[in-house]
Amino acid sequence: MSLKDNAHQLVREHLKMDRDGKAHKVPALLDELRRAVTPGHAGSAGGGMAGPPIPINPNALDLLAEIEGEARRNHYEITDTGWQSTLEELLQAFAGMDLPPEWDAYLTHVSADWIDKITALLWPSKPRRKLVGKTCPACGWATYGEERKVCLSLGCWDDEGNMRAIGTWDIECASCEASWAGEQVAYLLRALDTPGVVIVSEVAQVS
Ligand SMILES: [Zn+2]
């Protein structure tokens, strides 16, 4: 992705490929982030947040301030002048500038970072599924540490929070760091008396 592409995603309504392979128009990422800061945010994040609305999302506010501060600092370093307009216009100005290659590379990297951070904040990935009460066949423990954390966890979500195909799941032990992938996962789940079909139906109810 070029700096121009990144700025476009941050500032403009843009097309995003959906799981069905069709492109859909989605709002600018900075618009989404600003909406997340604002009181009474209805939750386009889809994180399943319940209860009364949180007046302000401090994480979104911090991230917005971080992006704005960094962009303005960079502009000052490049041009020796302060940027007098909005963050959105600054990012578009960056994309249109005839930048030295090292600045272009740097801003491309930084703006990709902003996209990742906004995405992670607004659409957090679902946590791994803990296999409570199941003993790790490698180390023989079901829990570890003083807090008795669960050893085994199952990775079954993709980045967008949808369940992956069962053959792509993985299991990890947080205690001994053993891991299983592919076909082994189905065998292990059966050995643990937690067949994949049961998990599929359980997570289907949750999600
Ligand atoms: Zn283990």
Residues whose N, C-alpha, C, O or C-beta is under 5 A from the ligand:
A	BS01	ZN	C136 A138 C139 C173 S175 C176 A178
